[in-house]
Every structure is written in C-alpha cells, then in structure tokens.
Amino acid sequence: MNLKNHFFERKNNVAKINHEDDLAAEKLASEILDHLPNFSTRPIVFVCIGTDRSTGDSLGPLIGTLLQEKEIAPYHVYGTLDDPIHAVNMDAKLAEIKQIHFNPFIIGIDACLGRLKSVGSIQVGNGPVKPGAGVNKELPEVGNMHITGIVNVSGFMEFFVLQNTRLNLVLKMAKTIANGIFESSQQLPKKQDWPKLNWDLEAEQPTVAE
C-alpha cells in the first residue's frame, strides 16, 4: 500500500482517469498500450500489491482475482486474494517472478491515498510503484510502469482511514482497472501479426516481407 500519493504530487506526466467515467476502461487501455514497449519479446507481467486484511489495501489483489477470470494473454498476473503479494512476502515473490520470466516488463498495481478531490481516480505512468512509502517501510520499488488507485484521503490517521475505506468504492475501481487491462490485451498486436523481416545478407539491411 502506497499511503502517500507521490505520483500525483510530482505531476510527472501521469494520466489520471476517474473510475466513474463511462470511457474509463477504454482510456486506461489506451494509456497501458502507450506505455508498453513496441514489438518487444519481453513478457508483460502485472504485479498486484495488497492484502485482503485491509479494505483499502485490497484493491491490488481484487484486480488480480478479477483478471484470473479473464483471458488476457499474453499478459501474466501475480497477486490475488488467494495468493496476495504484500510486505511480508514481496521480496520472495518478485524473485520468483524474475526466475519464471526472463527480463519481464513489470506493471506494478497498488492502492494509495491522496487528495479528497482525487479519490476514485486511477493513475497511470512510467516508473515503479513504491509500496509502503508512507509508513517508512523498506520495500522494493515495483514495476517499469505503475497503475495506482486513490481509494481514500491522506494526511491524517492513514491506517484508520485505510481500514475504513468503503469496499464498494474499492470494488468498483478494481472492476474498472481489470476491464481496462483486459481491453488492452485485446488490442495488443499478437506476435503472429508482427511484420516478418527478410534479411538481405549482402546489403545487411532488413526488408519487410509483403
């Protein structure tokens, strides 16, 4: 759980989408696709951070569970209600992911607290998510890019606020984010659709096959 909304405060070209926007899933899908490496063979891995022991912090594992129920190839998903990724096991889980996938492009997903007017917003941007940053926990940064959901207000008694976050809001945001990820998987070019290259050894330049 990223208790302090660092990404919003830095304003470093981070997109912010209201989860109640009728086109929220489509906008999120577009942002995800814009941030992914083009025609890369790197496996794309979503790491959904959080725990079901706290309502506000359940956003990540809820998203992971919803994605398990969808066909989202070529994506890979880790962190669910049944097998969450949290402070206690994060180092081991990240090491396991990097053993399974060679040079993965990781998308970190986490809940965060922010300004009152931003509650319910979904943020997408480059760079990692920083779980535990607001409570001085030494946890590894996660991701080449991040998706965060602002589930409640920061600044005062964060743990109390987190525990008393409405599950209704968290579930709605989780569904929107899961739908956006699914939509992006459907738009992602499949490997068989990539241009085939014929190498002219004499010219030492690739040519695109018709």
N, C-alpha and C positions, 0 to 999 in steps of 0.2 A: 504494500500500500504506500503510495507516494502522497504523504499528508500535505506537503506544500506544493502548490501548483507552479513549479519553476518554469515550465514551458510557456504558460500564459504570460507570466511576468516578463520573460525575456523577449517575447514577440519576435522570435527568430523564424519568421516565415512559416508559422504553424497555422494550419487551417482549422477553423472552429465551426462545427456543424451542430445545430440544435436537433436533438433527437426527435422532437415533435414535428420537424419539417417533413412535409409529405414526400419530399425527394431526398430525405436524409441518407437512406441506404445507397441510392444511386450516386450521391455526391461523395459518400465515403468510398465507394468502389472506385470512383474516378481518382480520388486522392491516392488510394493504395496503388493503383496501376501507374500513376505518375511517379511514385517513389521507387518502384521496383526496378532493378537493373534490366536493361533491354536485352532480350535474347540470351539470357545468362543460363548456364547449366547449373548454377548454384541452387541447391534445394531451398525452398522458401518455407520457413518454419515460424509458426505463431506460438509464442510463449505467453500463456495467460496466467498472470500472477494474482494470488489472493487466497482467501480461505473462506469456507462456509461457516466458520465460527463467529464471523462478524458480518452483519447485514451489508454495511457499506463496502466492505472489502471482498464481498462475494462476486463483484462484477466480473473479474477475470475468469474464475472457474465456471461461472454461469455461461459465459461466452464459449469457453472450451467445450462444455457439455452440449450446448446447442449446436456447435459445429460438428461434433461427433455424429450427430443425427443427419448431417447433410453430406452430399457427395461434393467435396471441394478439392479434388485432385487438380493440379499437382501439389497443393499445399499439404503441410504436415502440422498437426496441432498437439500441443502439450499443455497440461494444466486444466483439470476438470474438477467437478465436485467430488468425484470418486477418487481422483488421484491429483490433488492440488499441488501447486508449486508456491512455496511460501518461505519465510525467513529461515526456518529450521532446515529445510532440505534443498534450498536454492542452489548452493554450490554443487551438490551431488547431481542434481537434475540437469544443470547446464553442462556439466562434464559428460553426462550420459548422452545428452543431445549431440554434443560435438563428436562423440565417439560413433554415433549412429550415422550422422550426416557429415559429409566432407565439406568444409568451408561453407556452412549454411548462411543464408541471408535471413537474419532473425528479426521478427517484428514483435516487440515487447508490448503487452497489453496490461494495463493496470488501472485501478480506480485512483482518484485524487480528490482533494478538497480545494475549493477556490472561492472566488468572489460570489456574492449572492446572485448577481445578475447572470453569472455564468453557469449556475447549477443546471444540470441537464444537458450541458454541451459536451460534444465529442471532439477531441483534438487529434490531429494527425500531423506528424512532422518527421524530419530527419533526426537521427541521433537516438540514443538509448533512453529508456525509462529508468528512473532512479528510485527503486523501491526502498522504503524506509528512510528516505532523506529527511523527512520532517521530524523523526524521533531519534536521530543520531545513531541509527543502526548502520553498521559497516556491511552493507550488502553490495554485491556486484551490480554494476550497471548492465542492463539487458537490452540488446537489440541494435540493429543498424538503423532502424526507424521505430517509431512508437505510435501507439493509439492509446489515449487516456480518456477516461470518462469522469467528469466532475460530478460527484454524487451528493455533495453537501458543502456547507460553508466552513472555511478555515478561519483560524485566528484565535479560537478560544475553546479550551477543553476538547481538543481534537478527538481523543479516544471516546469520550462520551458522545460527541456528535456522530462519530463513525458507527458506534453501536446502535444509535437511534435513527439511523438513516432509513427511510422508507423502502421496504423491499419492492413495492410497486414501481417506484422510480428506477431502481437498480435493474429490475427485470425488463422493463420497457427499453432501457438503454442497451442492455445485453442483447435483446432481440434485434434492435436496430443495427448494432455493430455486427452481430453474426450474419444478418441479412446482407449487409454491405460487403463483408468478406466473401460470402457465397456469390454475390453478384460479380465481384471482381474475378473470382475463379472461373466464372462462365465466360468472361470477356478476355481472359488471358490467352494469348496465342499458344496453341499446343505445339510441341516440338515437331510434329509431323507437318505443321503448316509453315515452319520456318523456311526461308529461301535456301535452296540447295546450291552449294558452291562447287564449281568445277575448277580445279587448279591447273592452270597452264604453266607447266614446269619450266618451259623455255622463257616465257615472259615473267614468271614468278609473280604473277598477279592473279587474284581470284576473279572469276567471272560468274555472274548469276545465271543459272540454268533457266530456260524458258519453260 
